[in-house]
Amino acid sequence: MNHSSPWDVLLRTWEELDLPDGWRAEISQGGVLLLPPPGDDHNDIVETVQRNLYQQILLSSGEVSRFRVHQTADLRVLPLGTLFVPDLLVLPGPLRERGAEHSAADALLVVEVASPGNADRDRKTKLWGYAHGPVPLYLLIDRWDPVQGEPAATLYSKPVNGRYTNVQRVPFGEAVKLPEPFGFDLDTAEFPLPEK
């Protein structure tokens, strides 16, 4: 008789998926969710943020060995039985040092770029999940931000009891102030605007 937990079954299913190039799978709300490849503007934003992280923090500070920026690495929010695949993930050190599991409790920063088809997930489900991680910094780049009414970048910080207590939202064109351990302003002026 097999006594696998629902998490074990979902994780095994997730691990055995054979997805087409660019597709991702996440575990959320008791199931496996398939996500299609993002568009070019989405990828341009992710690349811009990653380049800035490397330029501003890793290379200029000489601390390349201290931080690692990863694209599409899985991140597990174990208290919730959830596995997300963020657009960017900053961890202290290489993935290989962490073994198979990348816990949200180890993350320094998670970046998600909202797409029309997943924006609510990034704004609600992942916001709630990362706060429970707890991931100390969650940067949501949303070209359809409903609060701002225009493209905006929002930095959520200081998670307490599954909720972020500090929110910094700026329209595209202004800088997001990333606190320590990063300590630099991320300029959003390069981010492409959505087509009208």
Disulfide bonds with the S-S distance in Angstrom:
none
